[in-house]
């Protein structure tokens, strides 16, 4: 029988409603949650590890690094066949992507949570844990990197995002669809995902990376704030194909002149950025002045990737290669 380590890291899956405030707060222990995952002992040997009881918004990049190092140490054990991490859904995709970039292992790593707390009808925590365990023990899950398993769907950490504030099937891969499903206690894969480089051996994380979402008529004020307060990198969710209002150009130029990498992604939920347009503030001009294109990453994932890249190197050309290698001619 395979052995799976489950790292409990908080989120709605560990919450119940406190009647004093009539709102959900962290309350359930790992033992209480696992007691609801019935008959799982017939499928796997489970070891539980308590990491935190943090709500999703309380997760930080430094904690992601600590979690990553914890997982790496567990994966070194010969008796462990896979690792599951419970997580608050608000930042689940960011942590999963962090782990995907920072851990290279053939053993399955599953990240999951719940959309309903333990006091609600239809609490989905035990179901998601069951599906996650079935995924972790499958031979077919080996070498697939970090997987997000929710609502009996299996998605790649590189592709998945939270799409709805309350729906049980909130986690989707809008551009590509799920890798597979969990059906009748078995994971069934439909496709493979594209391979990528990892960013390993990070001792200290560079977390001063700003994220800016473009809107009509925006200027450089927020960019200037980031520059003046010592930020080491910027991610800009540009419009459409990768274009910004003209009044943001001066700030972007100033950031680049100070050796601050500026990553351009799109605020659109699908599609890649490309230097298609040549007008003032358009993608062609941004690339010509030294901005780096983040392909089809959403802003929150591009920020995580830039943090890891800056933790490894401050060389702009190397950072450019991390984001653009094999992506642009």
Order of alpha helices (4+ residues) and beta strands (2+ residues): beta-beta-beta-alpha-beta-alpha-beta-alpha-beta-alpha-beta-beta-beta-beta-beta-beta-beta-alpha-beta-alpha-beta-alpha-beta-alpha-alpha
